[in-house]
Amino acid sequence: MALDFYLPYLVNYSHPVAEDIVIFCVAMLSAIIVSAEGQAFIATLLGDSRIDAKDRFHFNVFLHMSLLGTLNFFIAGFGWAKEINIDTKKFKNYPRLFLLLSRISGPLANLLMANIAASLAWIISTYGFEDKVFSTIVVVNVTMAVYGLIMMPPLPGSGFLFALMPNSQLFEKVKKAVCTFGPYLIVGTFLLVRLSGWDGISSFFNPIVSTISNFILNV
């Protein structure tokens, strides 16, 4: 299946098309809820279970949305969900490993969603209908999965960073500072990249997004 836009998907503000923006928003919302609920599911499965947790399993995407994370979707084509609170003290064994597995389950859930959307796109195409919705969902979810591996909070890839750093008061101070300023750093960096036309780290990640998206859509 050939895509009629560059990967990852970026909103064209110079020639905005209402239909494309609506489709992108649908894809964005699917990526947010899948990432958040995926992390919550694995954290619960590994031992961090809660009764009536307000941040888990409500499947209300608007409660999972982060202001800066949503803004970054419209700047860079990817973003993040509001961070799922995970209590590592409830993990009886290997708390750091289980925290990492919980965080990384977000990108894995996005890849699963991309495969489901690709299957629906294939079914639609077999009946001769032109699809743009499901193929966009594929691209946005793959983009969120790939860029989500960047080791910067609040992206899920920060789980690698926190799993490797030692336990100390200094580390806790550094962690707090990085978690506070991380979202602003990500948005600022990709805004600069978008305005300047400089590829930055996108030159590394975009080919991966393209390869995975095209593979899923054409397999």
Secondary structure, 3 states (H helix, E strand, C coil): CCCCCCCCCCCCCCCCCHHHHHHHHHHHHHHHHHHHHHHHHHHHHCCCCCCCCCCCCCCCHHHHECHHHHHHHHHHCCCCECCCCCCHHHCCCCHHHHHHHHHHHHHHHHHHHHHHHHHHHHHHHHCCCCCCHHHHHHHHHHHHHHHCCCCCCCCCCHHHHHHHCCCCHHHHHHHHHHHHHHHHHHHHHHHHHHHHCCCCCHHHHHHHHHHHHHHHHHC
